[in-house]
Amino acid sequence: MTARRWVGRLGLLVAGLLIGLVLAEVLLRLGPARGYENLLAQAPRIYDLSIFANDRENGIVLAPGASTVLRTPEFATAVRINRAGLRGPELGPRPPEGLRVLTVGDSFVLGLQVDEDAHFVTRLGAQLTEALGRPVEVLNAGVDGYGTREATRLADRLADAVAPDLVLLVFFTGNDFWDNAAGGMGPLTPEARQRDGPGYALARRFALAYALRMLSTAWEMQGDSPLARRHRMELAMFADPVALHNTLHRTRPALDAFAQLCRVRGWRCAIAVAPPVYAVHPERMAATFDMFDLDAAGADATGPGRAVVELSQVPALDLLPALREAGGGLYFTFDGHWTPRGHAAVADALTPFLTGLLPARASPEDAPAP
């Protein structure tokens, strides 16, 4: 065979491979979600960890003054952390008759997957301002990996700087039961911060590379590994009422501590219960459960949220009904957090809930602490 024929066949082979890669990329970006890819706690951590600083009490906090642009095949977002350690702009003077709502919780509050203007805290501030007829500023104090105790401690730390009129705790039923039982996260290690290898660089740009990293993570979840046991426990909250009951002895005191802080500080407080994607879309629950050899047939997607509402000593709203009514497109396929459409649905659900808890016009008792 002549050299020219070899070159021609090699060219065809390369062209075929490139076409196959392009088709795989398109299918992964546009194809339907399978379910198991939305196990949030171990989705590939490919974004810039420089926005986090280690903290002796809470494990990590947001690094004051940090900023970055986060990129994955599903989103590209600009992130800024102000000097108070909140995501968003610097705090300005409180406007006359203005109110502040401090929102605490985990990655669903931080919302690194969307820009500030699409985030539910921004939308909520605008909608509450219109509903109440006075300026309302909603602040984002979410931190990835936080459970109820960490969120409560952070709210207490921020009290003097923020002087909130209401504190909203977001409880994510996908893993906050585990976080409350496990005793919180530790600080980021130097190894965890090393995210700049070629594999991560490709995963930030291409869905195929991202999916391969997810398959690697999924492989780690098999069998009886610590990772598999953790996720099995998280899912068991939905699959088995006994498992849910057995873990409440850790979540109950955490919720009680939040309510106690609200009483001591004299805050209006509330809880929003955020469900995972497989609770909002039960048709995707089976694939998620099958991955850990769990039976989804008898699962109760409403049980964990209902338990949190019943345990709460402050007004609580389960977001599950509103998100189910909102339809599809609320969660990113790979990352598993809320899309801009999901954030909009959350803001729409929270607006009437919080409107009933905040005063519509100023009165002497509404004045902020000096």
C-alpha positions as CSV (number, residue, x, y, z in Angstrom):
1,M,0.0,0.0,0.0
2,T,1.4,3.4,-1.0
3,A,2.1,6.1,1.5
4,R,-0.6,8.3,0.0
5,R,-3.2,5.6,0.8
6,W,-1.9,5.2,4.4
7,V,-2.2,9.0,4.8
8,G,-5.7,9.0,3.3
9,R,-6.9,6.2,5.6
10,L,-5.3,7.8,8.6
11,G,-7.1,11.1,7.7
12,L,-10.4,9.2,7.5
13,L,-9.8,7.6,10.9
14,V,-9.0,10.9,12.5
15,A,-12.0,12.6,10.9
16,G,-14.3,9.8,12.1
17,L,-12.9,10.1,15.6
18,L,-13.5,13.9,15.6
19,I,-17.0,13.5,14.3
20,G,-17.7,10.9,17.0
21,L,-16.4,13.2,19.7
22,V,-18.4,16.1,18.4
23,L,-21.6,14.0,18.3
24,A,-20.9,12.7,21.9
25,E,-20.4,16.3,23.1
26,V,-23.7,17.4,21.5
27,L,-25.7,14.4,22.9
28,L,-24.3,14.9,26.4
29,R,-25.2,18.6,26.3
30,L,-28.7,18.2,24.8
31,G,-29.7,14.7,25.9
32,P,-32.1,13.8,28.7
33,A,-30.9,13.5,32.3
34,R,-30.6,9.9,33.6
35,G,-31.0,10.7,37.3
36,Y,-27.9,9.4,39.1
37,E,-25.7,12.2,37.8
38,N,-27.5,14.6,40.2
39,L,-26.0,13.1,43.4
40,L,-24.8,16.5,44.4
41,A,-22.3,15.9,47.1
42,Q,-19.8,14.2,44.8
43,A,-20.3,16.0,41.5
44,P,-16.9,16.8,40.1
45,R,-15.4,19.7,42.0
46,I,-13.9,21.5,39.0
47,Y,-14.5,25.1,40.0
48,D,-12.0,27.5,41.6
49,L,-11.6,26.8,45.3
50,S,-9.8,30.1,46.0
51,I,-13.1,31.7,47.0
52,F,-13.0,29.6,50.2
53,A,-10.9,30.1,53.2
54,N,-10.3,27.6,56.0
55,D,-12.1,28.3,59.3
56,R,-11.3,26.6,62.7
57,E,-15.0,26.4,63.8
58,N,-16.9,26.0,60.6
59,G,-14.4,24.2,58.4
60,I,-14.5,26.8,55.6
61,V,-16.0,30.2,55.0
62,L,-16.1,32.5,51.9
63,A,-12.8,34.4,51.5
64,P,-13.5,38.1,51.9
65,G,-12.6,40.0,48.8
66,A,-12.2,36.9,46.6
67,S,-13.5,36.9,43.0
68,T,-13.3,34.4,40.1
69,V,-15.1,33.2,37.0
70,L,-16.3,29.6,37.2
71,R,-16.7,27.6,34.1
72,T,-18.2,24.2,33.3
73,P,-19.9,22.9,30.1
74,E,-23.2,23.9,31.7
75,F,-22.5,27.4,33.0
76,A,-20.0,30.3,33.3
77,T,-20.5,32.6,36.3
78,A,-18.8,35.6,37.7
79,V,-18.4,35.3,41.5
80,R,-17.4,38.0,44.0
81,I,-17.2,37.9,47.7
82,N,-17.6,41.1,49.7
83,R,-15.6,42.2,52.7
84,A,-18.2,40.8,55.0
85,G,-17.8,37.3,53.5
86,L,-21.0,37.3,51.6
87,R,-21.5,36.6,47.9
88,G,-22.4,39.8,46.2
89,P,-21.7,43.6,46.3
90,E,-20.3,45.4,49.3
91,L,-22.9,46.3,51.9
92,G,-24.0,49.9,51.7
93,P,-25.9,52.1,54.1
94,R,-29.4,50.8,54.9
95,P,-31.9,52.9,53.0
96,P,-34.7,54.7,54.9
97,E,-37.3,52.1,56.0
98,G,-35.1,49.4,54.4
99,L,-35.2,45.8,55.5
100,R,-32.5,43.1,55.4
101,V,-33.0,39.4,55.0
102,L,-29.9,37.2,55.7
103,T,-30.0,33.9,53.9
104,V,-27.9,31.0,55.3
105,G,-27.3,27.5,54.1
106,D,-25.2,25.4,51.8
107,S,-24.4,25.3,48.1
108,F,-28.1,25.8,47.2
109,V,-27.9,29.2,48.8
110,L,-24.4,30.1,47.5
111,G,-25.6,29.2,44.0
112,L,-22.3,29.3,42.2
113,Q,-24.0,28.0,39.1
114,V,-25.8,31.2,38.3
115,D,-24.9,34.9,38.0
116,E,-26.1,37.2,40.8
117,D,-28.9,38.7,38.8
118,A,-30.4,35.3,38.1
119,H,-30.0,34.1,41.8
120,F,-33.1,33.7,43.9
121,V,-31.8,36.1,46.6
122,T,-31.6,38.9,44.0
123,R,-35.0,38.1,42.5
124,L,-36.4,37.7,46.0
125,G,-35.2,41.2,47.1
126,A,-36.8,42.8,44.1
127,Q,-40.1,40.9,44.5
128,L,-40.3,41.6,48.3
129,T,-39.5,45.3,47.7
130,E,-42.5,45.5,45.3
131,A,-44.8,43.5,47.6
132,L,-44.0,45.4,50.8
133,G,-43.6,48.9,49.3
134,R,-40.2,49.4,51.0
135,P,-36.6,48.5,50.1
136,V,-35.7,44.9,50.9
137,E,-32.1,43.7,50.6
138,V,-31.7,39.9,50.6
139,L,-28.1,38.8,51.4
140,N,-26.4,35.6,50.4
141,A,-24.4,33.9,53.2
142,G,-24.4,30.4,51.7
143,V,-21.3,28.2,51.9
144,D,-20.8,24.9,50.2
145,G,-21.0,21.9,52.5
146,Y,-22.7,23.6,55.4
147,G,-25.1,21.8,57.6
148,T,-27.6,23.5,60.0
149,R,-25.1,24.0,62.8
150,E,-22.6,25.8,60.5
151,A,-25.2,28.0,59.0
152,T,-26.5,28.9,62.5
153,R,-23.0,29.8,63.7
154,L,-22.4,31.9,60.6
155,A,-25.6,33.8,61.1
156,D,-24.6,34.6,64.7
157,R,-21.2,35.9,63.5
158,L,-22.7,38.2,60.9
159,A,-25.3,39.6,63.3
160,D,-23.5,42.9,64.1
161,A,-22.3,43.6,60.6
162,V,-25.6,42.8,58.9
163,A,-28.3,43.6,61.6
164,P,-30.9,41.4,59.8
165,D,-34.6,41.9,60.1
166,L,-35.2,38.3,59.2
167,V,-32.9,35.2,58.9
168,L,-33.8,32.6,56.4
169,L,-32.3,29.1,56.8
170,V,-32.4,26.9,53.7
171,F,-32.4,23.2,54.6
172,F,-31.4,20.9,51.7
173,T,-33.0,17.5,52.3
174,G,-30.5,15.8,49.9
175,N,-27.6,15.9,52.3
176,D,-28.3,18.2,55.3
177,F,-29.4,15.2,57.4
178,W,-26.0,13.6,56.8
179,D,-24.2,16.9,57.4
180,N,-25.9,17.3,60.7
181,A,-25.2,13.7,61.7
182,A,-21.6,13.7,60.6
183,G,-20.7,16.8,62.6
184,G,-19.7,19.2,59.8
185,M,-17.0,19.4,57.3
186,G,-13.3,20.0,57.8
187,P,-11.0,22.5,56.2
188,L,-9.8,22.2,52.6
189,T,-6.5,20.4,52.3
190,P,-3.7,21.5,50.0
191,E,-4.5,18.4,47.9
192,A,-8.1,19.5,47.5
193,R,-7.0,22.9,46.3
194,Q,-4.9,21.4,43.5
195,R,-7.5,21.5,40.7
196,D,-5.5,22.7,37.8
197,G,-4.4,19.4,36.1
198,P,-5.2,18.8,32.4
199,G,-8.2,16.6,33.3
200,Y,-9.9,19.4,35.2
201,A,-9.0,22.0,32.5
202,L,-10.8,19.8,29.9
203,A,-13.8,19.1,32.2
204,R,-14.3,22.9,32.6
205,R,-14.8,23.2,28.8
206,F,-16.2,19.9,27.5
207,A,-19.2,17.9,28.6
208,L,-17.5,14.6,27.4
209,A,-14.5,15.2,29.7
210,Y,-16.9,16.2,32.5
211,A,-19.0,13.1,32.0
212,L,-15.8,10.9,32.2
213,R,-14.9,12.5,35.5
214,M,-18.5,11.7,36.7
215,L,-18.1,8.1,35.7
216,S,-14.9,7.9,37.7
217,T,-16.7,9.4,40.7
218,A,-19.7,7.0,40.1
219,W,-17.2,4.1,40.2
220,E,-15.9,5.2,43.6
221,M,-19.5,5.1,44.9
222,Q,-20.0,1.4,44.2
223,G,-19.7,-1.4,46.8
224,D,-19.2,-0.6,50.4
225,S,-16.8,2.3,50.2
226,P,-17.3,5.2,52.7
227,L,-18.6,7.3,49.8
228,A,-21.2,4.7,48.9
229,R,-22.3,4.3,52.5
230,R,-22.7,8.1,52.8
231,H,-24.9,8.3,49.7
232,R,-26.9,5.3,50.7
233,M,-27.7,6.9,54.0
234,E,-28.7,10.2,52.2
235,L,-31.1,8.3,49.9
236,A,-32.4,6.2,52.7
237,M,-34.1,9.3,54.2
238,F,-36.5,9.1,51.2
239,A,-36.7,5.3,50.9
240,D,-37.2,4.2,54.6
241,P,-39.3,6.1,57.2
242,V,-37.3,4.3,59.9
243,A,-34.0,5.5,58.6
244,L,-35.4,9.1,58.5
245,H,-36.7,8.8,62.1
246,N,-33.3,7.4,63.3
247,T,-31.4,10.4,61.9
248,L,-33.7,13.1,63.3
249,H,-32.0,12.9,66.7
250,R,-29.1,14.9,65.2
251,T,-31.2,17.3,63.1
252,R,-33.7,18.1,65.8
253,P,-31.1,19.8,68.1
254,A,-29.6,21.6,65.2
255,L,-32.9,23.1,64.2
256,D,-33.6,23.9,67.9
257,A,-30.3,25.7,68.2
258,F,-31.3,27.9,65.2
259,A,-34.6,28.7,66.8
260,Q,-32.9,29.5,70.1
261,L,-30.4,31.9,68.4
262,C,-33.4,33.6,66.8
263,R,-35.0,34.1,70.2
264,V,-31.8,35.3,71.8
265,R,-31.1,37.8,69.0
266,G,-34.7,38.9,68.7
267,W,-34.8,38.0,65.0
268,R,-37.7,37.1,62.8
269,C,-36.7,33.7,61.4
270,A,-37.9,31.2,58.8
271,I,-36.8,28.0,57.1
272,A,-37.1,27.0,53.5
273,V,-36.8,23.3,52.7
274,A,-35.0,22.6,49.4
275,P,-35.5,19.2,47.8
276,P,-33.0,17.3,45.6
277,V,-33.9,16.8,41.9
278,Y,-35.0,13.2,42.3
279,A,-37.7,14.3,44.8
280,V,-39.0,16.9,42.4
281,H,-39.0,14.5,39.5
282,P,-39.9,11.0,40.9
283,E,-39.4,9.5,37.5
284,R,-35.7,10.1,37.9
285,M,-35.6,8.6,41.4
286,A,-35.3,5.0,40.3
287,A,-32.1,5.5,38.4
288,T,-30.5,7.2,41.4
289,F,-31.7,4.6,43.8
290,D,-30.6,1.7,41.6
291,M,-27.1,3.0,41.6
292,F,-26.9,2.1,45.3
293,D,-29.0,-1.1,45.2
294,L,-32.0,0.7,46.8
295,D,-35.6,0.1,45.9
296,A,-37.4,3.3,44.9
297,A,-40.8,1.6,44.7
298,G,-41.8,2.5,48.2
299,A,-39.9,5.8,48.5
300,D,-41.7,8.9,49.9
301,A,-40.3,12.0,48.3
302,T,-42.3,14.2,50.6
303,G,-41.2,12.6,53.9
304,P,-37.9,14.4,54.7
305,G,-39.3,17.8,53.9
306,R,-42.4,17.2,56.0
307,A,-40.2,16.1,58.9
308,V,-38.2,19.3,58.8
309,V,-41.3,21.5,58.7
310,E,-42.8,19.5,61.7
311,L,-39.5,19.9,63.7
312,S,-39.1,23.6,63.0
313,Q,-39.9,26.0,65.8
314,V,-40.0,28.9,63.3
315,P,-42.3,29.3,60.2
316,A,-41.2,26.8,57.6
317,L,-42.0,26.3,53.9
318,D,-41.4,23.1,51.9
319,L,-40.4,24.1,48.4
320,L,-41.2,20.7,46.9
321,P,-44.8,21.4,45.8
322,A,-43.9,24.7,44.2
323,L,-41.0,23.2,42.3
324,R,-43.0,20.3,41.1
325,E,-45.7,22.7,39.8
326,A,-43.0,24.7,38.0
327,G,-42.1,21.8,35.7
328,G,-38.8,20.9,34.1
329,G,-35.5,22.7,33.5
330,L,-35.1,23.6,37.2
331,Y,-31.8,21.7,37.9
332,F,-28.6,21.4,35.9
333,T,-28.1,18.0,34.4
334,F,-24.6,17.3,35.5
335,D,-24.1,19.7,38.4
336,G,-27.6,19.1,39.9
337,H,-28.1,22.6,41.5
338,W,-30.8,25.1,40.4
339,T,-30.7,26.6,37.0
340,P,-31.8,30.3,36.5
341,R,-35.3,28.9,35.9
342,G,-35.1,27.0,39.2
343,H,-33.9,30.1,41.1
344,A,-36.9,32.0,39.6
345,A,-39.3,29.3,40.9
346,V,-37.8,29.4,44.4
347,A,-38.0,33.2,44.5
348,D,-41.7,33.1,43.4
349,A,-42.5,30.5,46.1
350,L,-40.6,32.4,48.9
351,T,-42.1,35.9,48.1
352,P,-45.6,35.4,49.5
353,F,-44.2,33.3,52.4
354,L,-41.8,36.0,53.5
355,T,-44.1,38.9,52.7
356,G,-46.3,37.6,55.6
357,L,-43.4,37.6,58.0
358,L,-42.0,41.1,57.2
359,P,-43.6,44.4,58.1
360,A,-45.0,46.3,55.1
361,R,-44.0,49.7,56.5
362,A,-41.6,51.0,59.1
363,S,-42.5,51.3,62.7
364,P,-40.3,52.1,65.7
365,E,-39.6,48.5,66.5
366,D,-38.3,47.9,63.0
367,A,-35.4,50.3,63.4
368,P,-32.0,48.5,63.0
369,A,-29.8,48.1,65.9
370,P,-27.2,50.9,66.2
